[in-house]
Amino acid sequence: MSDILIFSVAFALLALINLYRLIKGPTAADRMVAGDAADTLICCAMILFSLFSGRGIYLDIAIVGAMLGIIDTLLVGRFLEGRRWDDGAADRY
């Protein structure tokens, strides 16, 4: 078995362990961090699987998933902080 495939499976298993924290997290911030870490691990696993299989479609999906994960983290962080996107807009004008 190739080393790339072994690491890909290890990343996927770590993401599953991380999903347990996503479900059982005591606070919403813990759940957000666990979800973001699981997203990163899944994207890493998809990149390694893309290298293993030689198909670029998995790489494209991993890049889009990482970009959506960043946007998701920003939106949930703003929500948990209790701020809206336009809170500081009135102060600048």
PDB file of N, CA, C and O in Angstrom:
ATOM      1  N   MET A   1       0.851  -1.181   0.000  1.00  0.00           N
ATOM      2  CA  MET A   1       0.000   0.000   0.000  1.00  0.00           C
ATOM      3  C   MET A   1       0.892   1.238   0.000  1.00  0.00           C
ATOM      4  O   MET A   1       1.923   1.271   0.672  1.00  0.00           O
ATOM      5  N   SER A   2       0.504   2.215  -0.729  1.00  0.00           N
ATOM      6  CA  SER A   2       1.306   3.418  -0.871  1.00  0.00           C
ATOM      7  C   SER A   2       1.238   4.279   0.395  1.00  0.00           C
ATOM      8  O   SER A   2       0.233   4.292   1.105  1.00  0.00           O
ATOM      9  N   ASP A   3       2.322   4.989   0.653  1.00  0.00           N
ATOM     10  CA  ASP A   3       2.366   5.868   1.827  1.00  0.00           C
ATOM     11  C   ASP A   3       1.331   6.978   1.739  1.00  0.00           C
ATOM     12  O   ASP A   3       0.759   7.379   2.752  1.00  0.00           O
ATOM     13  N   ILE A   4       1.090   7.469   0.548  1.00  0.00           N
ATOM     14  CA  ILE A   4       0.107   8.544   0.371  1.00  0.00           C
ATOM     15  C   ILE A   4      -1.277   8.058   0.760  1.00  0.00           C
ATOM     16  O   ILE A   4      -2.025   8.786   1.412  1.00  0.00           O
ATOM     17  N   LEU A   5      -1.626   6.856   0.376  1.00  0.00           N
ATOM     18  CA  LEU A   5      -2.939   6.308   0.719  1.00  0.00           C
ATOM     19  C   LEU A   5      -3.068   6.075   2.226  1.00  0.00           C
ATOM     20  O   LEU A   5      -4.138   6.287   2.798  1.00  0.00           O
ATOM     21  N   ILE A   6      -1.999   5.646   2.859  1.00  0.00           N
ATOM     22  CA  ILE A   6      -2.021   5.427   4.306  1.00  0.00           C
ATOM     23  C   ILE A   6      -2.250   6.753   5.033  1.00  0.00           C
ATOM     24  O   ILE A   6      -3.063   6.817   5.956  1.00  0.00           O
ATOM     25  N   PHE A   7      -1.547   7.804   4.630  1.00  0.00           N
ATOM     26  CA  PHE A   7      -1.736   9.102   5.263  1.00  0.00           C
ATOM     27  C   PHE A   7      -3.114   9.669   4.981  1.00  0.00           C
ATOM     28  O   PHE A   7      -3.695  10.344   5.830  1.00  0.00           O
ATOM     29  N   SER A   8      -3.636   9.402   3.802  1.00  0.00           N
ATOM     30  CA  SER A   8      -4.983   9.864   3.474  1.00  0.00           C
ATOM     31  C   SER A   8      -6.024   9.209   4.382  1.00  0.00           C
ATOM     32  O   SER A   8      -6.939   9.876   4.865  1.00  0.00           O
ATOM     33  N   VAL A   9      -5.885   7.917   4.610  1.00  0.00           N
ATOM     34  CA  VAL A   9      -6.804   7.210   5.505  1.00  0.00           C
ATOM     35  C   VAL A   9      -6.624   7.706   6.944  1.00  0.00           C
ATOM     36  O   VAL A   9      -7.602   7.826   7.682  1.00  0.00           O
ATOM     37  N   ALA A  10      -5.383   7.993   7.344  1.00  0.00           N
ATOM     38  CA  ALA A  10      -5.137   8.507   8.698  1.00  0.00           C
ATOM     39  C   ALA A  10      -5.794   9.875   8.882  1.00  0.00           C
ATOM     40  O   ALA A  10      -6.380  10.137   9.932  1.00  0.00           O
ATOM     41  N   PHE A  11      -5.706  10.744   7.884  1.00  0.00           N
ATOM     42  CA  PHE A  11      -6.368  12.049   7.971  1.00  0.00           C
ATOM     43  C   PHE A  11      -7.879  11.884   8.063  1.00  0.00           C
ATOM     44  O   PHE A  11      -8.543  12.600   8.813  1.00  0.00           O
ATOM     45  N   ALA A  12      -8.412  10.949   7.306  1.00  0.00           N
ATOM     46  CA  ALA A  12      -9.860  10.721   7.353  1.00  0.00           C
ATOM     47  C   ALA A  12     -10.288  10.192   8.722  1.00  0.00           C
ATOM     48  O   ALA A  12     -11.335  10.592   9.233  1.00  0.00           O
ATOM     49  N   LEU A  13      -9.505   9.309   9.317  1.00  0.00           N
ATOM     50  CA  LEU A  13      -9.832   8.807  10.655  1.00  0.00           C
ATOM     51  C   LEU A  13      -9.728   9.905  11.712  1.00  0.00           C
ATOM     52  O   LEU A  13     -10.551   9.966  12.625  1.00  0.00           O
ATOM     53  N   LEU A  14      -8.731  10.766  11.594  1.00  0.00           N
ATOM     54  CA  LEU A  14      -8.622  11.895  12.512  1.00  0.00           C
ATOM     55  C   LEU A  14      -9.809  12.840  12.371  1.00  0.00           C
ATOM     56  O   LEU A  14     -10.266  13.417  13.357  1.00  0.00           O
ATOM     57  N   ALA A  15     -10.302  12.995  11.161  1.00  0.00           N
ATOM     58  CA  ALA A  15     -11.483  13.838  10.952  1.00  0.00           C
ATOM     59  C   ALA A  15     -12.712  13.220  11.611  1.00  0.00           C
ATOM     60  O   ALA A  15     -13.550  13.936  12.159  1.00  0.00           O
ATOM     61  N   LEU A  16     -12.822  11.894  11.559  1.00  0.00           N
ATOM     62  CA  LEU A  16     -13.946  11.230  12.238  1.00  0.00           C
ATOM     63  C   LEU A  16     -13.870  11.406  13.753  1.00  0.00           C
ATOM     64  O   LEU A  16     -14.888  11.620  14.411  1.00  0.00           O
ATOM     65  N   ILE A  17     -12.658  11.316  14.302  1.00  0.00           N
ATOM     66  CA  ILE A  17     -12.490  11.549  15.737  1.00  0.00           C
ATOM     67  C   ILE A  17     -12.842  12.997  16.074  1.00  0.00           C
ATOM     68  O   ILE A  17     -13.425  13.273  17.122  1.00  0.00           O
ATOM     69  N   ASN A  18     -12.492  13.898  15.200  1.00  0.00           N
ATOM     70  CA  ASN A  18     -12.799  15.309  15.396  1.00  0.00           C
ATOM     71  C   ASN A  18     -14.303  15.567  15.319  1.00  0.00           C
ATOM     72  O   ASN A  18     -14.815  16.463  15.989  1.00  0.00           O
ATOM     73  N   LEU A  19     -14.997  14.797  14.515  1.00  0.00           N
ATOM     74  CA  LEU A  19     -16.443  14.966  14.415  1.00  0.00           C
ATOM     75  C   LEU A  19     -17.146  14.589  15.716  1.00  0.00           C
ATOM     76  O   LEU A  19     -18.235  15.092  15.995  1.00  0.00           O
ATOM     77  N   TYR A  20     -16.545  13.721  16.506  1.00  0.00           N
ATOM     78  CA  TYR A  20     -17.090  13.416  17.830  1.00  0.00           C
ATOM     79  C   TYR A  20     -17.093  14.679  18.690  1.00  0.00           C
ATOM     80  O   TYR A  20     -18.063  14.950  19.398  1.00  0.00           O
ATOM     81  N   ARG A  21     -16.010  15.446  18.626  1.00  0.00           N
ATOM     82  CA  ARG A  21     -15.938  16.703  19.378  1.00  0.00           C
ATOM     83  C   ARG A  21     -16.938  17.717  18.835  1.00  0.00           C
ATOM     84  O   ARG A  21     -17.456  18.550  19.578  1.00  0.00           O
ATOM     85  N   LEU A  22     -17.199  17.641  17.562  1.00  0.00           N
ATOM     86  CA  LEU A  22     -18.184  18.535  16.954  1.00  0.00           C
ATOM     87  C   LEU A  22     -19.573  18.256  17.518  1.00  0.00           C
ATOM     88  O   LEU A  22     -20.353  19.184  17.728  1.00  0.00           O
ATOM     89  N   ILE A  23     -19.882  17.013  17.760  1.00  0.00           N
ATOM     90  CA  ILE A  23     -21.203  16.653  18.283  1.00  0.00           C
ATOM     91  C   ILE A  23     -21.276  16.870  19.793  1.00  0.00           C
ATOM     92  O   ILE A  23     -22.287  17.371  20.286  1.00  0.00           O
ATOM     93  N   LYS A  24     -20.235  16.510  20.536  1.00  0.00           N
ATOM     94  CA  LYS A  24     -20.262  16.541  21.997  1.00  0.00           C
ATOM     95  C   LYS A  24     -19.633  17.786  22.616  1.00  0.00           C
ATOM     96  O   LYS A  24     -19.525  17.863  23.840  1.00  0.00           O
ATOM     97  N   GLY A  25     -19.216  18.761  21.810  1.00  0.00           N
ATOM     98  CA  GLY A  25     -18.548  19.930  22.357  1.00  0.00           C
ATOM     99  C   GLY A  25     -19.391  20.670  23.377  1.00  0.00           C
ATOM    100  O   GLY A  25     -20.583  20.877  23.149  1.00  0.00           O
ATOM    101  N   PRO A  26     -18.800  21.076  24.504  1.00  0.00           N
ATOM    102  CA  PRO A  26     -19.611  21.741  25.525  1.00  0.00           C
ATOM    103  C   PRO A  26     -20.066  23.143  25.125  1.00  0.00           C
ATOM    104  O   PRO A  26     -21.117  23.596  25.577  1.00  0.00           O
ATOM    105  N   THR A  27     -19.312  23.826  24.302  1.00  0.00           N
ATOM    106  CA  THR A  27     -19.709  25.170  23.884  1.00  0.00           C
ATOM    107  C   THR A  27     -19.756  25.248  22.364  1.00  0.00           C
ATOM    108  O   THR A  27     -19.256  24.376  21.654  1.00  0.00           O
ATOM    109  N   ALA A  28     -20.369  26.315  21.897  1.00  0.00           N
ATOM    110  CA  ALA A  28     -20.458  26.513  20.448  1.00  0.00           C
ATOM    111  C   ALA A  28     -19.091  26.806  19.842  1.00  0.00           C
ATOM    112  O   ALA A  28     -18.828  26.431  18.700  1.00  0.00           O
ATOM    113  N   ALA A  29     -18.227  27.466  20.587  1.00  0.00           N
ATOM    114  CA  ALA A  29     -16.881  27.744  20.078  1.00  0.00           C
ATOM    115  C   ALA A  29     -16.087  26.456  19.897  1.00  0.00           C
ATOM    116  O   ALA A  29     -15.336  26.323  18.930  1.00  0.00           O
ATOM    117  N   ASP A  30     -16.246  25.497  20.825  1.00  0.00           N
ATOM    118  CA  ASP A  30     -15.580  24.197  20.671  1.00  0.00           C
ATOM    119  C   ASP A  30     -16.081  23.474  19.433  1.00  0.00           C
ATOM    120  O   ASP A  30     -15.301  22.853  18.710  1.00  0.00           O
ATOM    121  N   ARG A  31     -17.354  23.553  19.196  1.00  0.00           N
ATOM    122  CA  ARG A  31     -17.918  22.906  18.007  1.00  0.00           C
ATOM    123  C   ARG A  31     -17.399  23.566  16.733  1.00  0.00           C
ATOM    124  O   ARG A  31     -17.139  22.885  15.742  1.00  0.00           O
ATOM    125  N   MET A  32     -17.249  24.887  16.758  1.00  0.00           N
ATOM    126  CA  MET A  32     -16.759  25.590  15.573  1.00  0.00           C
ATOM    127  C   MET A  32     -15.315  25.200  15.275  1.00  0.00           C
ATOM    128  O   MET A  32     -14.959  24.959  14.122  1.00  0.00           O
ATOM    129  N   VAL A  33     -14.487  25.140  16.311  1.00  0.00           N
ATOM    130  CA  VAL A  33     -13.087  24.768  16.120  1.00  0.00           C
ATOM    131  C   VAL A  33     -12.978  23.323  15.628  1.00  0.00           C
ATOM    132  O   VAL A  33     -12.167  23.027  14.751  1.00  0.00           O
ATOM    133  N   ALA A  34     -13.784  22.432  16.184  1.00  0.00           N
ATOM    134  CA  ALA A  34     -13.755  21.035  15.756  1.00  0.00           C
ATOM    135  C   ALA A  34     -14.216  20.896  14.304  1.00  0.00           C
ATOM    136  O   ALA A  34     -13.647  20.109  13.548  1.00  0.00           O
ATOM    137  N   GLY A  35     -15.225  21.642  13.917  1.00  0.00           N
ATOM    138  CA  GLY A  35     -15.689  21.598  12.535  1.00  0.00           C
ATOM    139  C   GLY A  35     -14.653  22.127  11.566  1.00  0.00           C
ATOM    140  O   GLY A  35     -14.471  21.574  10.481  1.00  0.00           O
ATOM    141  N   ASP A  36     -13.977  23.192  11.950  1.00  0.00           N
ATOM    142  CA  ASP A  36     -12.937  23.756  11.093  1.00  0.00           C
ATOM    143  C   ASP A  36     -11.753  22.801  10.971  1.00  0.00           C
ATOM    144  O   ASP A  36     -11.190  22.644   9.887  1.00  0.00           O
ATOM    145  N   ALA A  37     -11.375  22.165  12.078  1.00  0.00           N
ATOM    146  CA  ALA A  37     -10.276  21.200  12.030  1.00  0.00           C
ATOM    147  C   ALA A  37     -10.650  19.981  11.192  1.00  0.00           C
ATOM    148  O   ALA A  37      -9.821  19.458  10.447  1.00  0.00           O
ATOM    149  N   ALA A  38     -11.895  19.530  11.312  1.00  0.00           N
ATOM    150  CA  ALA A  38     -12.342  18.389  10.500  1.00  0.00           C
ATOM    151  C   ALA A  38     -12.341  18.751   9.024  1.00  0.00           C
ATOM    152  O   ALA A  38     -11.981  17.928   8.183  1.00  0.00           O
ATOM    153  N   ASP A  39     -12.741  19.971   8.704  1.00  0.00           N
ATOM    154  CA  ASP A  39     -12.724  20.421   7.311  1.00  0.00           C
ATOM    155  C   ASP A  39     -11.296  20.439   6.766  1.00  0.00           C
ATOM    156  O   ASP A  39     -11.057  20.025   5.632  1.00  0.00           O
ATOM    157  N   THR A  40     -10.369  20.909   7.559  1.00  0.00           N
ATOM    158  CA  THR A  40      -8.969  20.942   7.132  1.00  0.00           C
ATOM    159  C   THR A  40      -8.420  19.534   6.924  1.00  0.00           C
ATOM    160  O   THR A  40      -7.724  19.278   5.942  1.00  0.00           O
ATOM    161  N   LEU A  41      -8.729  18.628   7.838  1.00  0.00           N
ATOM    162  CA  LEU A  41      -8.249  17.250   7.700  1.00  0.00           C
ATOM    163  C   LEU A  41      -8.844  16.554   6.478  1.00  0.00           C
ATOM    164  O   LEU A  41      -8.153  15.815   5.777  1.00  0.00           O
ATOM    165  N   ILE A  42     -10.115  16.794   6.232  1.00  0.00           N
ATOM    166  CA  ILE A  42     -10.746  16.180   5.061  1.00  0.00           C
ATOM    167  C   ILE A  42     -10.144  16.736   3.779  1.00  0.00           C
ATOM    168  O   ILE A  42      -9.925  15.988   2.826  1.00  0.00           O
ATOM    169  N   CYS A  43      -9.873  18.033   3.742  1.00  0.00           N
ATOM    170  CA  CYS A  43      -9.239  18.618   2.556  1.00  0.00           C
ATOM    171  C   CYS A  43      -7.835  18.055   2.337  1.00  0.00           C
ATOM    172  O   CYS A  43      -7.439  17.795   1.201  1.00  0.00           O
ATOM    173  N   CYS A  44      -7.079  17.867   3.430  1.00  0.00           N
ATOM    174  CA  CYS A  44      -5.745  17.255   3.296  1.00  0.00           C
ATOM    175  C   CYS A  44      -5.840  15.825   2.784  1.00  0.00           C
ATOM    176  O   CYS A  44      -5.037  15.408   1.949  1.00  0.00           O
ATOM    177  N   ALA A  45      -6.809  15.081   3.275  1.00  0.00           N
ATOM    178  CA  ALA A  45      -6.995  13.709   2.811  1.00  0.00           C
ATOM    179  C   ALA A  45      -7.371  13.683   1.333  1.00  0.00           C
ATOM    180  O   ALA A  45      -6.907  12.818   0.591  1.00  0.00           O
ATOM    181  N   MET A  46      -8.197  14.615   0.908  1.00  0.00           N
ATOM    182  CA  MET A  46      -8.586  14.654  -0.504  1.00  0.00           C
ATOM    183  C   MET A  46      -7.414  15.033  -1.401  1.00  0.00           C
ATOM    184  O   MET A  46      -7.298  14.529  -2.518  1.00  0.00           O
ATOM    185  N   ILE A  47      -6.544  15.922  -0.918  1.00  0.00           N
ATOM    186  CA  ILE A  47      -5.360  16.292  -1.699  1.00  0.00           C
ATOM    187  C   ILE A  47      -4.428  15.084  -1.844  1.00  0.00           C
ATOM    188  O   ILE A  47      -3.912  14.822  -2.930  1.00  0.00           O
ATOM    189  N   LEU A  48      -4.218  14.356  -0.757  1.00  0.00           N
ATOM    190  CA  LEU A  48      -3.360  13.173  -0.840  1.00  0.00           C
ATOM    191  C   LEU A  48      -3.982  12.091  -1.722  1.00  0.00           C
ATOM    192  O   LEU A  48      -3.274  11.416  -2.468  1.00  0.00           O
ATOM    193  N   PHE A  49      -5.295  11.926  -1.640  1.00  0.00           N
ATOM    194  CA  PHE A  49      -5.945  10.945  -2.501  1.00  0.00           C
ATOM    195  C   PHE A  49      -5.879  11.372  -3.964  1.00  0.00           C
ATOM    196  O   PHE A  49      -5.795  10.528  -4.856  1.00  0.00           O
ATOM    197  N   SER A  50      -5.916  12.682  -4.210  1.00  0.00           N
ATOM    198  CA  SER A  50      -5.766  13.179  -5.577  1.00  0.00           C
ATOM    199  C   SER A  50      -4.384  12.841  -6.124  1.00  0.00           C
ATOM    200  O   SER A  50      -4.246  12.456  -7.285  1.00  0.00           O
ATOM    201  N   LEU A  51      -3.370  12.985  -5.290  1.00  0.00           N
ATOM    202  CA  LEU A  51      -2.017  12.605  -5.718  1.00  0.00           C
ATOM    203  C   LEU A  51      -1.912  11.102  -5.965  1.00  0.00           C
ATOM    204  O   LEU A  51      -1.246  10.665  -6.903  1.00  0.00           O
ATOM    205  N   PHE A  52      -2.571  10.319  -5.122  1.00  0.00           N
ATOM    206  CA  PHE A  52      -2.515   8.872  -5.254  1.00  0.00           C
ATOM    207  C   PHE A  52      -3.220   8.389  -6.519  1.00  0.00           C
ATOM    208  O   PHE A  52      -2.703   7.538  -7.243  1.00  0.00           O
ATOM    209  N   SER A  53      -4.409   8.943  -6.777  1.00  0.00           N
ATOM    210  CA  SER A  53      -5.197   8.455  -7.906  1.00  0.00           C
ATOM    211  C   SER A  53      -4.816   9.113  -9.226  1.00  0.00           C
ATOM    212  O   SER A  53      -5.113   8.578 -10.294  1.00  0.00           O
ATOM    213  N   GLY A  54      -4.164  10.264  -9.160  1.00  0.00           N
ATOM    214  CA  GLY A  54      -3.787  10.965 -10.382  1.00  0.00           C
ATOM    215  C   GLY A  54      -4.930  11.721 -11.034  1.00  0.00           C
ATOM    216  O   GLY A  54      -4.817  12.132 -12.189  1.00  0.00           O
ATOM    217  N   ARG A  55      -6.029  11.911 -10.314  1.00  0.00           N
ATOM    218  CA  ARG A  55      -7.180  12.636 -10.839  1.00  0.00           C
ATOM    219  C   ARG A  55      -7.251  14.004 -10.171  1.00  0.00           C
ATOM    220  O   ARG A  55      -7.216  14.112  -8.945  1.00  0.00           O
ATOM    221  N   GLY A  56      -7.351  15.033 -10.983  1.00  0.00           N
ATOM    222  CA  GLY A  56      -7.334  16.395 -10.484  1.00  0.00           C
ATOM    223  C   GLY A  56      -8.644  16.870  -9.907  1.00  0.00           C
ATOM    224  O   GLY A  56      -8.682  17.919  -9.264  1.00  0.00           O
ATOM    225  N   ILE A  57      -9.727  16.131 -10.115  1.00  0.00           N
ATOM    226  CA  ILE A  57     -11.026  16.579  -9.641  1.00  0.00           C
ATOM    227  C   ILE A  57     -11.059  16.625  -8.118  1.00  0.00           C
ATOM    228  O   ILE A  57     -11.723  17.486  -7.541  1.00  0.00           O
ATOM    229  N   TYR A  58     -10.345  15.701  -7.456  1.00  0.00           N
ATOM    230  CA  TYR A  58     -10.317  15.702  -5.995  1.00  0.00           C
ATOM    231  C   TYR A  58      -9.571  16.924  -5.463  1.00  0.00           C
ATOM    232  O   TYR A  58      -9.920  17.457  -4.410  1.00  0.00           O
ATOM    233  N   LEU A  59      -8.563  17.360  -6.178  1.00  0.00           N
ATOM    234  CA  LEU A  59      -7.830  18.555  -5.788  1.00  0.00           C
ATOM    235  C   LEU A  59      -8.721  19.791  -5.898  1.00  0.00           C
ATOM    236  O   LEU A  59      -8.701  20.654  -5.021  1.00  0.00           O
ATOM    237  N   ASP A  60      -9.500  19.875  -6.971  1.00  0.00           N
ATOM    238  CA  ASP A  60     -10.417  20.998  -7.135  1.00  0.00           C
ATOM    239  C   ASP A  60     -11.469  21.033  -6.033  1.00  0.00           C
ATOM    240  O   ASP A  60     -11.792  22.097  -5.505  1.00  0.00           O
ATOM    241  N   ILE A  61     -11.993  19.879  -5.695  1.00  0.00           N
ATOM    242  CA  ILE A  61     -13.006  19.810  -4.637  1.00  0.00           C
ATOM    243  C   ILE A  61     -12.393  20.184  -3.291  1.00  0.00           C
ATOM    244  O   ILE A  61     -13.045  20.844  -2.483  1.00  0.00           O
ATOM    245  N   ALA A  62     -11.154  19.775  -3.037  1.00  0.00           N
ATOM    246  CA  ALA A  62     -10.492  20.116  -1.779  1.00  0.00           C
ATOM    247  C   ALA A  62     -10.246  21.618  -1.667  1.00  0.00           C
ATOM    248  O   ALA A  62     -10.387  22.191  -0.587  1.00  0.00           O
ATOM    249  N   ILE A  63      -9.883  22.251  -2.768  1.00  0.00           N
ATOM    250  CA  ILE A  63      -9.655  23.702  -2.746  1.00  0.00           C
ATOM    251  C   ILE A  63     -10.958  24.441  -2.480  1.00  0.00           C
ATOM    252  O   ILE A  63     -10.981  25.378  -1.682  1.00  0.00           O
ATOM    253  N   VAL A  64     -12.035  24.039  -3.132  1.00  0.00           N
ATOM    254  CA  VAL A  64     -13.331  24.683  -2.892  1.00  0.00           C
ATOM    255  C   VAL A  64     -13.797  24.433  -1.463  1.00  0.00           C
ATOM    256  O   VAL A  64     -14.341  25.334  -0.823  1.00  0.00           O
ATOM    257  N   GLY A  65     -13.592  23.231  -0.962  1.00  0.00           N
ATOM    258  CA  GLY A  65     -13.970  22.925   0.423  1.00  0.00           C
ATOM    259  C   GLY A  65     -13.190  23.759   1.427  1.00  0.00           C
ATOM    260  O   GLY A  65     -13.754  24.203   2.428  1.00  0.00           O
ATOM    261  N   ALA A  66     -11.902  23.980   1.178  1.00  0.00           N
ATOM    262  CA  ALA A  66     -11.093  24.808   2.074  1.00  0.00           C
ATOM    263  C   ALA A  66     -11.559  26.264   2.044  1.00  0.00           C
ATOM    264  O   ALA A  66     -11.612  26.926   3.081  1.00  0.00           O
ATOM    265  N   MET A  67     -11.892  26.753   0.867  1.00  0.00           N
ATOM    266  CA  MET A  67     -12.377  28.142   0.770  1.00  0.00           C
ATOM    267  C   MET A  67     -13.711  28.300   1.485  1.00  0.00           C
ATOM    268  O   MET A  67     -13.925  29.294   2.178  1.00  0.00           O
ATOM    269  N   LEU A  68     -14.599  27.348   1.329  1.00  0.00           N
ATOM    270  CA  LEU A  68     -15.878  27.415   2.032  1.00  0.00           C
ATOM    271  C   LEU A  68     -15.698  27.261   3.539  1.00  0.00           C
ATOM    272  O   LEU A  68     -16.458  27.838   4.316  1.00  0.00           O
ATOM    273  N   GLY A  69     -14.713  26.500   3.949  1.00  0.00           N
ATOM    274  CA  GLY A  69     -14.428  26.357   5.370  1.00  0.00           C
ATOM    275  C   GLY A  69     -13.967  27.659   5.999  1.00  0.00           C
ATOM    276  O   GLY A  69     -14.335  27.964   7.133  1.00  0.00           O
ATOM    277  N   ILE A  70     -13.166  28.431   5.273  1.00  0.00           N
ATOM    278  CA  ILE A  70     -12.710  29.724   5.779  1.00  0.00           C
ATOM    279  C   ILE A  70     -13.886  30.680   5.908  1.00  0.00           C
ATOM    280  O   ILE A  70     -14.018  31.379   6.913  1.00  0.00           O
ATOM    281  N   ILE A  71     -14.737  30.709   4.895  1.00  0.00           N
ATOM    282  CA  ILE A  71     -15.908  31.586   4.948  1.00  0.00           C
ATOM    283  C   ILE A  71     -16.837  31.165   6.082  1.00  0.00           C
ATOM    284  O   ILE A  71     -17.386  32.011   6.787  1.00  0.00           O
ATOM    285  N   ASP A  72     -17.011  29.862   6.253  1.00  0.00           N
ATOM    286  CA  ASP A  72     -17.855  29.350   7.330  1.00  0.00           C
ATOM    287  C   ASP A  72     -17.310  29.766   8.695  1.00  0.00           C
ATOM    288  O   ASP A  72     -18.079  30.164   9.571  1.00  0.00           O
ATOM    289  N   THR A  73     -16.008  29.678   8.883  1.00  0.00           N
ATOM    290  CA  THR A  73     -15.406  30.068  10.156  1.00  0.00           C
ATOM    291  C   THR A  73     -15.617  31.551  10.431  1.00  0.00           C
ATOM    292  O   THR A  73     -15.912  31.935  11.563  1.00  0.00           O
ATOM    293  N   LEU A  74     -15.469  32.377   9.417  1.00  0.00           N
ATOM    294  CA  LEU A  74     -15.701  33.811   9.600  1.00  0.00           C
ATOM    295  C   LEU A  74     -17.145  34.117   9.965  1.00  0.00           C
ATOM    296  O   LEU A  74     -17.404  34.924  10.858  1.00  0.00           O
ATOM    297  N   LEU A  75     -18.078  33.479   9.285  1.00  0.00           N
ATOM    298  CA  LEU A  75     -19.488  33.757   9.553  1.00  0.00           C
ATOM    299  C   LEU A  75     -19.917  33.263  10.922  1.00  0.00           C
ATOM    300  O   LEU A  75     -20.626  33.973  11.635  1.00  0.00           O
ATOM    301  N   VAL A  76     -19.508  32.072  11.301  1.00  0.00           N
ATOM    302  CA  VAL A  76     -19.896  31.548  12.604  1.00  0.00           C
ATOM    303  C   VAL A  76     -19.217  32.336  13.723  1.00  0.00           C
ATOM    304  O   VAL A  76     -19.824  32.567  14.769  1.00  0.00           O
ATOM    305  N   GLY A  77     -17.972  32.750  13.516  1.00  0.00           N
ATOM    306  CA  GLY A  77     -17.286  33.570  14.508  1.00  0.00           C
ATOM    307  C   GLY A  77     -17.981  34.901  14.727  1.00  0.00           C
ATOM    308  O   GLY A  77     -18.114  35.360  15.862  1.00  0.00           O
ATOM    309  N   ARG A  78     -18.423  35.518  13.649  1.00  0.00           N
ATOM    310  CA  ARG A  78     -19.183  36.771  13.781  1.00  0.00           C
ATOM    311  C   ARG A  78     -20.506  36.540  14.496  1.00  0.00           C
ATOM    312  O   ARG A  78     -20.922  37.357  15.318  1.00  0.00           O
ATOM    313  N   PHE A  79     -21.162  35.439  14.190  1.00  0.00           N
ATOM    314  CA  PHE A  79     -22.436  35.127  14.838  1.00  0.00           C
ATOM    315  C   PHE A  79     -22.250  34.895  16.335  1.00  0.00           C
ATOM    316  O   PHE A  79     -23.028  35.395  17.147  1.00  0.00           O
ATOM    317  N   LEU A  80     -21.211  34.128  16.698  1.00  0.00           N
ATOM    318  CA  LEU A  80     -20.972  33.846  18.106  1.00  0.00           C
ATOM    319  C   LEU A  80     -20.546  35.095  18.875  1.00  0.00           C
ATOM    320  O   LEU A  80     -20.793  35.209  20.076  1.00  0.00           O
ATOM    321  N   GLU A  81     -19.918  36.008  18.187  1.00  0.00           N
ATOM    322  CA  GLU A  81     -19.505  37.258  18.811  1.00  0.00           C
ATOM    323  C   GLU A  81     -20.692  38.197  19.009  1.00  0.00           C
ATOM    324  O   GLU A  81     -20.633  39.114  19.828  1.00  0.00           O
ATOM    325  N   GLY A  82     -21.753  37.971  18.272  1.00  0.00           N
ATOM    326  CA  GLY A  82     -22.956  38.788  18.405  1.00  0.00           C
ATOM    327  C   GLY A  82     -22.947  40.037  17.562  1.00  0.00           C
ATOM    328  O   GLY A  82     -23.744  40.945  17.799  1.00  0.00           O
ATOM    329  N   ARG A  83     -22.065  40.108  16.583  1.00  0.00           N
ATOM    330  CA  ARG A  83     -21.986  41.282  15.715  1.00  0.00           C
ATOM    331  C   ARG A  83     -22.580  40.971  14.352  1.00  0.00           C
ATOM    332  O   ARG A  83     -22.645  39.817  13.927  1.00  0.00           O
ATOM    333  N   ARG A  84     -23.002  42.006  13.692  1.00  0.00           N
ATOM    334  CA  ARG A  84     -23.491  41.876  12.322  1.00  0.00           C
ATOM    335  C   ARG A  84     -22.435  42.412  11.376  1.00  0.00           C
ATOM    336  O   ARG A  84     -21.462  43.029  11.811  1.00  0.00           O
ATOM    337  N   TRP A  85     -22.621  42.182  10.088  1.00  0.00           N
ATOM    338  CA  TRP A  85     -21.646  42.645   9.102  1.00  0.00           C
ATOM    339  C   TRP A  85     -21.636  44.153   8.987  1.00  0.00           C
ATOM    340  O   TRP A  85     -20.603  44.729   8.648  1.00  0.00           O
ATOM    341  N   ASP A  86     -22.756  44.816   9.259  1.00  0.00           N
ATOM    342  CA  ASP A  86     -22.822  46.265   9.061  1.00  0.00           C
ATOM    343  C   ASP A  86     -22.784  47.047  10.372  1.00  0.00           C
ATOM    344  O   ASP A  86     -23.241  48.189  10.397  1.00  0.00           O
ATOM    345  N   ASP A  87     -22.258  46.483  11.463  1.00  0.00           N
ATOM    346  CA  ASP A  87     -22.222  47.171  12.748  1.00  0.00           C
ATOM    347  C   ASP A  87     -21.331  48.413  12.730  1.00  0.00           C
ATOM    348  O   ASP A  87     -21.711  49.437  13.298  1.00  0.00           O
ATOM    349  N   GLY A  88     -20.197  48.357  12.116  1.00  0.00           N
ATOM    350  CA  GLY A  88     -19.270  49.486  12.123  1.00  0.00           C
ATOM    351  C   GLY A  88     -19.442  50.414  10.939  1.00  0.00           C
ATOM    352  O   GLY A  88     -18.704  51.393  10.828  1.00  0.00           O
ATOM    353  N   ALA A  89     -20.375  50.153  10.061  1.00  0.00           N
ATOM    354  CA  ALA A  89     -20.512  50.956   8.846  1.00  0.00           C
ATOM    355  C   ALA A  89     -21.022  52.362   9.151  1.00  0.00           C
ATOM    356  O   ALA A  89     -20.605  53.314   8.492  1.00  0.00           O
ATOM    357  N   ALA A  90     -21.901  52.514  10.119  1.00  0.00           N
ATOM    358  CA  ALA A  90     -22.459  53.841  10.420  1.00  0.00           C
ATOM    359  C   ALA A  90     -21.430  54.747  11.085  1.00  0.00           C
ATOM    360  O   ALA A  90     -21.535  55.969  10.982  1.00  0.00           O
ATOM    361  N   ASP A  91     -20.445  54.179  11.758  1.00  0.00           N
ATOM    362  CA  ASP A  91     -19.438  54.983  12.443  1.00  0.00           C
ATOM    363  C   ASP A  91     -18.429  55.595  11.489  1.00  0.00           C
ATOM    364  O   ASP A  91     -17.798  56.597  11.824  1.00  0.00           O
ATOM    365  N   ARG A  92     -18.266  55.027  10.331  1.00  0.00           N
ATOM    366  CA  ARG A  92     -17.257  55.528   9.398  1.00  0.00           C
ATOM    367  C   ARG A  92     -17.742  56.691   8.581  1.00  0.00           C
ATOM    368  O   ARG A  92     -16.921  57.428   8.035  1.00  0.00           O
ATOM    369  N   TYR A  93     -19.032  56.893   8.470  1.00  0.00           N
ATOM    370  CA  TYR A  93     -19.541  57.947   7.586  1.00  0.00           C
ATOM    371  C   TYR A  93     -20.109  59.090   8.365  1.00  0.00           C
ATOM    372  O   TYR A  93     -20.581  60.063   7.778  1.00  0.00           O
TER     373      TYR A  93
END
